[in-house]
Amino acid sequence: MKSLALLPPNGPKRPEFKYSTQIHHQPFNFGILKTPEPVPDGEDSLGDYKVLVLKKAISINFRDLSMLFTLNNNLKQSPSGHHFFGSDFVAEVVGIGKKVRSIKIGDRVIPNCDYFIKPMRGVSRKGIPSNRASMAYEFLLEDKLIKIDDDLSDEVAASISIGLQTSYAMIRKAKLKKNSRILVTSGSSNTSLFIIETLKMKGYLPTILTSSQNTFKALKKDGNEVVLYNQLEDIETALRKFNGLNNGFDIVFDPFSDVFFEKLLPFVNVNGKYITCGLYKQKPEFIALNQPGNASLGYLLAHMIMKNVQLIGNCLGNTKDLLNGIEDLKSGRIKVNIENIYQLDNLGPFIEMAFNDKNRMGKVVLKYA
Ligand SMILES: NC(=O)c1ccc[n+]([C@@H]2O[C@H](COP(=O)([O-])OP(=O)(O)OC[C@H]3O[C@@H](n4cnc5c(N)ncnc54)[C@H](OP(=O)(O)O)[C@@H]3O)[C@@H](O)[C@H]2O)c1
């Protein structure tokens, strides 16, 4: 089988090499490696509970870019090395440990990113099961996988674990009221697209902030309330124009709080909630699209305290969040936004769309089979 891999940015060109590009002005090399089926490790005490999976498709998240930078920097010191990367996938089960009960050979599975699952025999099982989704074969723990049935295509199944589980957890924590006024930032981001879908299913019409013309048009066409801004400095004017002066939001869903929190706090109503799952500046190399604000932490906290605003951090979700999301997908109550689907032999366009295309609005999927 074949696997997508990150190759050293400065090493000699190897037979596996397929594509070079710049991301945030840094050089990256990608290649395709032949990966034989691994032999189970008999000494691994957790082996009995493990499942061997063969990937059918993967998709990219913002966190994968952050990890790519770490791996790329490591590879500068090992020019003959390589790294696999990625976290969302769909795979076929090709082997199971003696004590695996819930999954059988031939099942299709996706990651279960449950962040609250208890350790088993002292081993933590919190969070995302794989940071090497692009590796064709992988041994993973049974309870870090969710079996999915044929109702969901490979491209959809490969796109949902992180985004669906996180967005359902964020909405659960928001404890929405009937008339809650809701703002969602970064409308093109996958996390926000999942949040928007789910809010609409629940009967809410959120206001969506985006810097992308493409997303502005697409979401407006779908009947959403969308506010377009160009530079971060324009957000206040854009929101006031759209929203009036005295009409704030009860809930803000924000995947990039280092970018937006300071700008949006004045727009959060008394007793409002600000729910965030992430930051933009995850690596020093990431070029800031906008200059960070200069308000002190004390000023922001005072503002929050005086308005009784709750700031809620959220990492991933629980198993029920993912299962609820899958049920809603299967019944057609929500959909997954997929921007494009690529095959392994079309690597360049996949990499560009996943990591460099500013017009992207949805998941970018790479199919292995
Ligand atoms: N902790 C968790 O459990 C968890 C889970 C999922 C995601 N996250 C976090 O959530 C965030 C979003 O992840 P994702 O995979 O959904 O992202 P994504 O799909 O890659 O989002 C890309 C979009 O985000 C907006 N954006 C990116 N950089 C920006 C900047 N500097 N300034 C303003 N807007 C910017 C743009 O939206 P517009 O074009 O609409 O302006 C851009 O099109 C990341 O921080 C990620 O780590 C965390």
Ligand as a Chemical Component Dictionary entry (heavy atoms), coordinates in Angstrom:
data_LIG
# 
_chem_comp.id                   LIG 
_chem_comp.type                 NON-POLYMER 
_chem_comp.pdbx_formal_charge   0 
_chem_comp.three_letter_code    LIG 
# 
loop_
_chem_comp_atom.comp_id 
_chem_comp_atom.atom_id 
_chem_comp_atom.alt_atom_id 
_chem_comp_atom.type_symbol 
_chem_comp_atom.charge 
_chem_comp_atom.model_Cartn_x 
_chem_comp_atom.model_Cartn_y 
_chem_comp_atom.model_Cartn_z 
_chem_comp_atom.pdbx_ordinal 
LIG N1  N1  N 0  -9.372  22.197 20.579 1  
LIG C1  C1  C 0  -10.087 21.466 19.768 2  
LIG O1  O1  O 0  -10.644 20.466 20.155 3  
LIG C2  C2  C 0  -10.249 21.883 18.336 4  
LIG C3  C3  C 0  -11.006 21.125 17.450 5  
LIG C4  C4  C 0  -11.199 21.600 16.139 6  
LIG C5  C5  C 0  -10.607 22.800 15.755 7  
LIG N2  N2  N 1  -9.849  23.480 16.661 8  
LIG C6  C6  C 0  -9.222  24.763 16.311 9  
LIG O2  O2  O 0  -10.171 25.552 15.615 10 
LIG C7  C7  C 0  -9.501  26.359 14.665 11 
LIG C8  C8  C 0  -10.101 26.122 13.307 12 
LIG O3  O3  O 0  -9.726  24.844 12.810 13 
LIG P1  P1  P 0  -10.260 24.379 11.376 14 
LIG O4  O4  O 0  -9.580  23.096 11.058 15 
LIG O5  O5  O -1 -11.735 24.458 11.384 16 
LIG O6  O6  O 0  -9.645  25.583 10.496 17 
LIG P2  P2  P 0  -9.662  25.832 8.924  18 
LIG O7  O7  O 0  -10.762 25.053 8.285  19 
LIG O8  O8  O 0  -8.288  25.653 8.415  20 
LIG O9  O9  O 0  -10.024 27.404 8.896  21 
LIG C9  C9  C 0  -9.579  28.266 7.883  22 
LIG C10 C10 C 0  -10.347 29.605 7.987  23 
LIG O10 O10 O 0  -10.139 30.227 9.240  24 
LIG C11 C11 C 0  -10.099 31.640 9.117  25 
LIG N3  N3  N 0  -8.745  32.112 9.479  26 
LIG C12 C12 C 0  -7.605  31.411 9.428  27 
LIG N4  N4  N 0  -6.590  32.161 9.851  28 
LIG C13 C13 C 0  -7.091  33.359 10.199 29 
LIG C14 C14 C 0  -6.528  34.571 10.717 30 
LIG N5  N5  N 0  -5.243  34.709 10.978 31 
LIG N6  N6  N 0  -7.347  35.615 10.920 32 
LIG C15 C15 C 0  -8.656  35.480 10.685 33 
LIG N7  N7  N 0  -9.236  34.365 10.223 34 
LIG C16 C16 C 0  -8.462  33.318 9.976  35 
LIG C17 C17 C 0  -10.437 31.931 7.666  36 
LIG O11 O11 O 0  -11.853 32.062 7.663  37 
LIG P3  P3  P 0  -12.657 33.188 6.794  38 
LIG O12 O12 O 0  -12.169 32.957 5.388  39 
LIG O13 O13 O 0  -14.095 32.799 6.944  40 
LIG O14 O14 O 0  -12.339 34.511 7.368  41 
LIG C18 C18 C 0  -9.936  30.657 6.981  42 
LIG O15 O15 O 0  -10.532 30.441 5.742  43 
LIG C19 C19 C 0  -8.009  26.019 14.803 44 
LIG O16 O16 O 0  -7.444  26.890 15.737 45 
LIG C20 C20 C 0  -8.042  24.618 15.374 46 
LIG O17 O17 O 0  -6.876  24.269 16.062 47 
LIG C21 C21 C 0  -9.659  23.045 17.925 48 
# 
loop_
_chem_comp_bond.comp_id 
_chem_comp_bond.atom_id_1 
_chem_comp_bond.atom_id_2 
_chem_comp_bond.value_order 
_chem_comp_bond.pdbx_ordinal 
LIG N1  C1  SING 1  
LIG C1  O1  DOUB 2  
LIG C1  C2  SING 3  
LIG C2  C3  SING 4  
LIG C2  C21 DOUB 5  
LIG C3  C4  DOUB 6  
LIG C4  C5  SING 7  
LIG C5  N2  DOUB 8  
LIG N2  C6  SING 9  
LIG N2  C21 SING 10 
LIG C6  O2  SING 11 
LIG C6  C20 SING 12 
LIG O2  C7  SING 13 
LIG C7  C8  SING 14 
LIG C7  C19 SING 15 
LIG C8  O3  SING 16 
LIG O3  P1  SING 17 
LIG P1  O4  DOUB 18 
LIG P1  O5  SING 19 
LIG P1  O6  SING 20 
LIG O6  P2  SING 21 
LIG P2  O7  DOUB 22 
LIG P2  O8  SING 23 
LIG P2  O9  SING 24 
LIG O9  C9  SING 25 
LIG C9  C10 SING 26 
LIG C10 O10 SING 27 
LIG C10 C18 SING 28 
LIG O10 C11 SING 29 
LIG C11 N3  SING 30 
LIG C11 C17 SING 31 
LIG N3  C12 SING 32 
LIG N3  C16 SING 33 
LIG C12 N4  DOUB 34 
LIG N4  C13 SING 35 
LIG C13 C14 SING 36 
LIG C13 C16 DOUB 37 
LIG C14 N5  SING 38 
LIG C14 N6  DOUB 39 
LIG N6  C15 SING 40 
LIG C15 N7  DOUB 41 
LIG N7  C16 SING 42 
LIG C17 O11 SING 43 
LIG C17 C18 SING 44 
LIG O11 P3  SING 45 
LIG P3  O12 DOUB 46 
LIG P3  O13 SING 47 
LIG P3  O14 SING 48 
LIG C18 O15 SING 49 
LIG C19 O16 SING 50 
LIG C19 C20 SING 51 
LIG C20 O17 SING 52 
# 
